[in-house]
Amino acid sequence: MEENYQVKNSTTLSRISFFTLGIFIIFLSYLIISITLDNALVYPTLTSIFASIGDLLSDNDFYINLITTLFRTIIVILISLLISLIMSFIYILYKPFFEVFRPSLLFFKACPLAIISVYLFIALGSQKAPYLITLLMVLPLMVEGFTTSIDNIDKNILLALKIENVSFIKKYFKIYLPMIMPYIIMTTLQSFGMGLKVMIMGEYISQTKNSLGRMIYIFRQNLEFNYLLGMLIIVVIIVFLFEFVIKKASKHLIK
């Protein structure tokens, strides 16, 4: 027992060490590129980048924009979850009819983000466009995750359910939904990282007020690349921490 604990502890330390090494390699690579290309405007020093992170974290407007962008993302994720659950219900009820939705899902999954963003910005305006842009990018992935989890249900269980003389709605909520719930939760949480990135892009193209995308646009206009990279690091850390929590929660759910 003690040996297993020591081995597990040693493995964890090794993973942390290599992960830290990976972070160091990223910053070292940037440092080498900045020195080689010698363009202080496009490649600001690491000192100025970290100073800009401090400025952003001490700016109330940054927190307002961050919370607003996160709030928009969460709303879209919840709407996508509701639609995906309805579509999973249809998928189980009568799979052939689900093919009606497949062309639209494939279209939204394949269409270039830049084109759809510009079009929706012109069609809907700066405040509404980011919601729909994010929804159209996230929804196909969530539906695909839900339907894949349904396809992976043990065939013997599905055969047994067909024999049972119980209403389909009761089967869905009492059997199907609990069986695929861990995968529903994982897919929904994993969609957050992508949803946040798409939301920021949509806000940037749409020039949405009170948003990280708008801040990025201002930094670009003012050629403040140190703040641009500083915000990049902050967003990456937020997504990383969220995905770290997801990974831990996923292991618990699968167990």
C-alpha positions as CSV (number, residue, x, y, z in Angstrom):
1,M,0.0,0.0,0.0
2,E,2.8,2.4,1.0
3,E,4.7,1.5,-2.2
4,N,1.7,2.2,-4.3
5,Y,1.3,5.6,-2.6
6,Q,5.0,6.4,-3.2
7,V,4.8,5.4,-6.9
8,K,1.7,7.5,-7.4
9,N,3.3,10.5,-5.6
10,S,6.5,10.1,-7.7
11,T,4.4,10.0,-10.9
12,T,2.5,13.2,-9.9
13,L,5.7,15.0,-9.1
14,S,7.2,14.0,-12.5
15,R,4.1,15.2,-14.3
16,I,4.2,18.5,-12.5
17,S,7.9,18.9,-13.3
18,F,7.5,18.1,-17.0
19,F,4.4,20.4,-17.1
20,T,6.5,23.2,-15.6
21,L,9.2,22.5,-18.1
22,G,6.7,22.8,-20.9
23,I,5.6,26.3,-19.6
24,F,9.3,27.3,-19.4
25,I,9.9,26.1,-23.0
26,I,6.9,28.3,-24.2
27,F,8.4,31.5,-22.6
28,L,11.9,30.6,-23.7
29,S,10.7,30.1,-27.3
30,Y,9.0,33.5,-27.2
31,L,12.2,35.1,-25.8
32,I,14.3,33.6,-28.5
33,I,11.8,34.7,-31.3
34,S,11.6,38.3,-29.8
35,I,15.4,38.6,-29.7
36,T,15.9,37.0,-33.2
37,L,13.3,39.2,-34.9
38,D,14.1,42.3,-32.9
39,N,10.8,44.0,-33.2
40,A,9.9,45.6,-29.8
41,L,6.5,46.6,-30.9
42,V,5.2,43.2,-32.1
43,Y,7.3,41.2,-29.6
44,P,7.3,43.2,-26.3
45,T,9.6,42.1,-23.5
46,L,8.3,39.5,-21.0
47,T,8.7,42.2,-18.3
48,S,6.3,44.5,-20.1
49,I,3.8,41.6,-20.7
50,F,3.7,40.7,-17.0
51,A,3.5,44.3,-16.1
52,S,0.4,44.6,-18.4
53,I,-1.1,41.6,-16.7
54,G,-0.8,43.4,-13.4
55,D,-2.4,46.5,-14.9
56,L,-5.3,44.5,-16.2
57,L,-5.9,42.7,-12.9
58,S,-6.0,46.0,-11.1
59,D,-8.4,47.6,-13.6
60,N,-12.1,47.5,-12.6
61,D,-13.2,47.8,-16.2
62,F,-11.3,44.6,-17.1
63,Y,-13.3,42.6,-14.5
64,I,-16.6,44.1,-15.7
65,N,-15.7,43.0,-19.3
66,L,-14.5,39.6,-18.2
67,I,-17.6,38.9,-16.1
68,T,-19.9,40.1,-19.0
69,T,-18.1,37.9,-21.5
70,L,-18.2,34.9,-19.2
71,F,-21.9,35.5,-18.5
72,R,-22.7,35.6,-22.2
73,T,-20.8,32.4,-22.7
74,I,-22.6,30.6,-19.9
75,I,-26.0,31.7,-21.3
76,V,-25.1,30.2,-24.7
77,I,-23.8,27.0,-23.1
78,L,-27.1,26.6,-21.2
79,I,-29.2,27.2,-24.3
80,S,-27.0,24.7,-26.2
81,L,-27.5,22.2,-23.4
82,L,-31.3,22.5,-23.6
83,I,-31.4,22.2,-27.4
84,S,-29.0,19.2,-27.3
85,L,-31.1,17.4,-24.7
86,I,-34.2,17.9,-26.9
87,M,-32.3,16.6,-29.9
88,S,-31.0,13.6,-28.0
89,F,-34.6,12.8,-27.1
90,I,-35.5,12.8,-30.8
91,Y,-32.4,10.8,-31.6
92,I,-33.5,8.0,-29.2
93,L,-37.1,8.2,-30.1
94,Y,-36.7,7.9,-33.8
95,K,-33.2,8.0,-35.1
96,P,-34.0,8.3,-38.9
97,F,-35.9,11.6,-38.2
98,F,-32.7,13.0,-36.7
99,E,-31.2,13.1,-40.2
100,V,-33.3,16.2,-40.8
101,F,-31.0,18.1,-38.4
102,R,-27.7,16.6,-39.6
103,P,-27.1,18.8,-42.7
104,S,-27.6,22.0,-40.5
105,L,-25.2,20.6,-37.8
106,L,-22.6,19.7,-40.4
107,F,-22.9,23.1,-42.1
108,F,-22.4,25.0,-38.8
109,K,-19.6,22.8,-37.8
110,A,-17.8,23.3,-41.1
111,C,-18.5,26.9,-41.9
112,P,-15.6,29.4,-41.4
113,L,-16.0,31.3,-38.1
114,A,-14.8,34.6,-39.7
115,I,-17.5,34.5,-42.5
116,I,-20.4,33.6,-40.2
117,S,-19.3,36.2,-37.7
118,V,-19.2,39.1,-40.2
119,Y,-22.6,38.0,-41.7
120,L,-24.3,37.8,-38.3
121,F,-22.8,41.1,-37.1
122,I,-24.3,42.8,-40.2
123,A,-27.6,41.0,-39.8
124,L,-28.1,41.2,-36.0
125,G,-25.9,44.0,-34.7
126,S,-23.1,44.1,-32.2
127,Q,-25.0,43.0,-29.1
128,K,-26.9,40.0,-30.4
129,A,-24.4,38.6,-32.9
130,P,-21.9,37.1,-30.5
131,Y,-24.6,35.0,-28.8
132,L,-25.7,33.3,-32.1
133,I,-22.1,33.1,-33.4
134,T,-21.1,31.1,-30.3
135,L,-24.3,29.0,-30.3
136,L,-23.8,27.9,-33.9
137,M,-20.2,26.8,-33.2
138,V,-20.8,25.1,-29.8
139,L,-24.2,23.4,-30.5
140,P,-23.0,20.9,-33.2
141,L,-20.2,19.7,-30.9
142,M,-22.5,19.2,-28.0
143,V,-25.1,17.4,-30.0
144,E,-22.4,15.1,-31.4
145,G,-21.1,14.4,-27.9
146,F,-24.6,13.5,-26.7
147,T,-25.5,11.3,-29.7
148,T,-22.1,9.5,-29.5
149,S,-22.7,8.7,-25.8
150,I,-26.2,7.3,-26.7
151,D,-24.6,5.1,-29.4
152,N,-22.2,3.7,-26.8
153,I,-24.9,2.4,-24.5
154,D,-24.7,-1.4,-24.1
155,K,-26.9,-3.0,-26.8
156,N,-28.2,-5.6,-24.4
157,I,-29.6,-2.8,-22.3
158,L,-31.3,-1.3,-25.3
159,L,-32.9,-4.6,-26.2
160,A,-34.2,-5.0,-22.7
161,L,-35.7,-1.6,-22.8
162,K,-37.6,-2.4,-26.0
163,I,-39.2,-5.3,-24.2
164,E,-40.3,-3.3,-21.2
165,N,-43.9,-2.1,-21.4
166,V,-43.1,1.4,-20.1
167,S,-43.7,4.8,-21.7
168,F,-40.8,6.2,-23.7
169,I,-40.7,9.4,-21.7
170,K,-40.3,7.4,-18.5
171,K,-37.5,5.3,-20.1
172,Y,-35.8,8.5,-21.3
173,F,-35.8,10.2,-17.9
174,K,-35.3,7.1,-15.7
175,I,-32.9,5.1,-17.8
176,Y,-31.3,6.9,-20.8
177,L,-30.7,10.2,-19.2
178,P,-29.0,8.9,-16.0
179,M,-26.8,6.5,-18.1
180,I,-25.5,9.3,-20.4
181,M,-25.5,12.0,-17.7
182,P,-21.7,11.8,-17.0
183,Y,-21.0,12.3,-20.7
184,I,-23.6,15.1,-20.9
185,I,-21.8,16.9,-18.0
186,M,-18.4,16.4,-19.5
187,T,-19.4,17.5,-23.0
188,T,-21.1,20.6,-21.6
189,L,-18.2,21.6,-19.5
190,Q,-15.7,20.9,-22.3
191,S,-17.7,23.2,-24.5
192,F,-17.1,26.1,-22.2
193,G,-13.4,26.5,-23.3
194,M,-14.3,26.6,-26.9
195,G,-17.4,28.7,-26.3
196,L,-15.4,31.3,-24.5
197,K,-12.8,31.6,-27.3
198,V,-15.6,31.8,-30.0
199,M,-17.5,34.4,-27.9
200,I,-14.4,36.6,-27.6
201,M,-13.8,36.4,-31.4
202,G,-17.5,37.2,-32.0
203,E,-17.3,40.2,-29.6
204,Y,-14.1,41.4,-31.4
205,I,-15.6,41.2,-34.9
206,S,-18.9,42.7,-33.7
207,Q,-17.3,45.4,-31.5
208,T,-19.6,44.5,-28.6
209,K,-19.7,46.9,-25.7
210,N,-18.5,45.7,-22.3
211,S,-16.6,42.7,-23.6
212,L,-13.1,41.3,-23.8
213,G,-13.4,41.3,-27.6
214,R,-13.8,45.1,-27.5
215,M,-10.8,45.5,-25.3
216,I,-8.7,43.4,-27.7
217,Y,-9.8,45.6,-30.6
218,I,-8.8,48.7,-28.6
219,F,-5.4,47.2,-27.8
220,R,-4.9,46.4,-31.5
221,Q,-5.9,49.9,-32.6
222,N,-3.4,51.4,-30.1
223,L,-0.7,48.8,-31.0
224,E,-0.5,47.8,-27.3
225,F,0.7,44.3,-28.0
226,N,2.0,43.9,-24.4
227,Y,-1.6,44.2,-23.2
228,L,-2.8,42.0,-26.0
229,L,-0.5,39.2,-24.9
230,G,-1.2,39.9,-21.3
231,M,-4.9,39.3,-21.8
232,L,-4.1,36.2,-23.8
233,I,-2.2,34.7,-20.9
234,I,-5.1,35.6,-18.5
235,V,-7.7,33.9,-20.7
236,V,-5.5,30.9,-21.2
237,I,-5.1,30.5,-17.4
238,I,-8.9,30.8,-16.9
239,V,-9.6,28.1,-19.5
240,F,-6.8,25.9,-18.1
241,L,-8.1,26.1,-14.6
242,F,-11.6,25.4,-15.8
243,E,-10.5,22.4,-17.8
244,F,-8.4,21.2,-14.8
245,V,-11.6,21.2,-12.7
246,I,-13.4,19.4,-15.6
247,K,-10.8,16.7,-15.7
248,K,-11.0,16.0,-12.0
249,A,-14.8,16.1,-12.1
250,S,-14.9,13.8,-15.1
251,K,-12.8,11.1,-13.4
252,H,-15.2,11.2,-10.4
253,L,-18.3,11.0,-12.7
254,I,-16.9,8.1,-14.7
255,K,-16.2,6.2,-11.5
